């Protein structure tokens, strides 16, 4: 059944909101978390990055299926920004998956049949109060509070970026996601296609991220936070390349 995990068909959905917090971590601390076929996508020859993505999806379904067959899920993902050089010699920017979470068993079940994304099911509370949006999970140790309508948003304290234009290069998700089969030395490439992609800087009031705390990174800072809204999105069928 392993062939089913290779994204055998395209999938489409609609992002009601996609909120991404990107953390800068000393590259030496992340090198051991990616496979041999990938390299870290770095900044200033010092920092590598992990993204926490929190996505409210609507109508997720195989591409081409009618909307009524889709399902609504909240997805949480932890991804490392990486690069991969394909057989053409082209450098692709993308993400390597550390962990994926969802609020529904159905998504976790089918997600683990058709992908290598390592889904688990968790409790997710997602609500707005005044101008603040809160995403929290007791089971996952997650509690993020964002100010959604603030006009002038400063970069987070400790960010390696000097301006938002610089920071936007590391606003996930990126076009590609990679997984690697070490035994077969195969790289699985999944390409995402998006529309209406206009990241808006977010002000973070609180960010407690249990998964990152368990990694005990010594040199970590919140680098940026962005939101995109009302985005049609789909993932192409997976593509496999041999790597040596």
Secondary structure, DSSP 8 states (H G I E B T S, - for coil): -GGGGTT-S-EEEEEEEEEEEEEEEEHHHHGGGS-TT-EE--BTTTEEEEEEEEEEEEEEEETTS-GGG-EEEEEEEEEEEEEEE-TTS-EEEEEEEEEEEES-HHHHHHHHHH-SS-EEE---EEEEETTEEEEEETTTTEEEEEESS-SS----TT-S-SSHHHHGGG-S--SEEEEEETTTTEEEEEEEEESS---EE-EEEEEEEHHHHHHT-SSEEEEEEEEEEEEEEEE---EEEE--
